[in-house]
Amino acid sequence: MWMGTTHFVTKGLDSAGTEMSLSVLAYNLKRMMSIMGTTGLMEAMMA
């Protein structure tokens, strides 16, 4: 189990790759929010 998931929900290599990319994006955004805070992250995204 990695990042709370045990298997892919979608079928096919392209779909599974997309699902993995979304999981990694969500992980990175969550990590950035814990480091910078919500306000700091929003300010950085607007700049």
C-alpha positions as CSV (number, residue, x, y, z in Angstrom):
1,M,0.0,0.0,0.0
2,W,1.4,3.4,-1.1
3,M,-0.2,6.7,-0.3
4,G,-3.4,5.0,0.9
5,T,-4.1,3.1,-2.3
6,T,-3.9,-0.6,-2.8
7,H,-4.8,-0.9,-6.5
8,F,-5.8,1.1,-9.5
9,V,-9.5,1.7,-10.1
10,T,-9.2,2.2,-13.8
11,K,-8.3,-0.4,-16.4
12,G,-5.6,-0.1,-19.1
13,L,-2.1,1.3,-19.0
14,D,-3.0,4.9,-20.1
15,S,-5.8,5.2,-17.6
16,A,-3.7,3.7,-14.8
17,G,-0.9,6.2,-15.6
18,T,-3.4,9.1,-15.5
19,E,-4.7,7.8,-12.1
20,M,-1.2,7.6,-10.8
21,S,-0.4,11.1,-12.0
22,L,-3.5,12.5,-10.2
23,S,-2.5,10.6,-7.0
24,V,1.0,12.1,-7.1
25,L,-0.4,15.6,-7.8
26,A,-2.8,15.3,-4.8
27,Y,0.1,14.1,-2.6
28,N,2.3,17.0,-3.6
29,L,-0.4,19.6,-3.1
30,K,-1.2,18.2,0.3
31,R,2.5,18.3,1.2
32,M,2.9,21.9,0.0
33,M,-0.2,23.0,2.0
34,S,1.3,21.5,5.1
35,I,4.7,23.3,4.5
36,M,3.5,26.7,3.2
37,G,0.0,26.8,4.7
38,T,-3.1,27.4,2.6
39,T,-2.7,31.2,2.4
40,G,0.9,31.0,1.4
41,L,0.2,28.4,-1.2
42,M,-2.6,30.4,-2.8
43,E,-0.4,33.5,-2.9
44,A,2.4,31.5,-4.6
45,M,0.0,30.1,-7.1
46,M,-1.4,33.6,-7.9
47,A,2.1,35.1,-8.5
